[in-house]
Amino acid sequence: MVGHVTAPAAALADRLPDWVTLVRAPNPGPMTLDGTNTWVLRAPGAARSVVIDPGPLDEGHLRAVAGTGPVGAVLATHGHPDHVEGFDRFVELTGAGDDTGGLEITTLETPGHTADSVCFLAAVGGERVIFTGDTILGRGTTIVAWPNGDLGAYLASLDVLAGYGAVPALPGHGPRWPTAARPPGSTWLTAAPALTR
Ligand SMILES: [Zn+2]
């Protein structure tokens, strides 16, 4: 029964860890789906958060993210403007530096969408999630972007992510995935419609 296979994963995908907050930027479009996902990570009891992808230079959005509380550090999954155009302004607003607030964050080099694309594996206690930027989108297929995208590198990066099994993937656009591991015999280039059906 398909339901027995998909139900637990769907339940996991519906729930964010209580130390992760999503603030979605108001920049929906063909390339940004519902808008850029700005992720705020705050370990239980931590004074400061870590923000991943502050998003476009939209003062209202940046202030909304800053309004979630003191920020210790800001990270970016890659250099596309819809993810980092507001980076400097956000640092100015928050005074963020290099305090990761007790979070364990590992940077995974995952070139392909762009040469500078990375994913962040974050852990609190035993709970792990991967922030995938545009390497894995919440819906559909990413692009191998001009001028330095690389399809071969992209496929190799998917193999890297596949090594993280059932760790939920929180993308730069669209809804979260229950796992960063692509289904057997498939890739994210073809898997998305099957998984969201
Ligand atoms: Zn991008």
Boltz pocket constraint, residues with backbone or C-beta under 6 A from the ligand:
constraints:
  - pocket:
      binder: B
      contacts: [[A, 78], [A, 80], [A, 113], [A, 134]]
      max_distance: 6.0
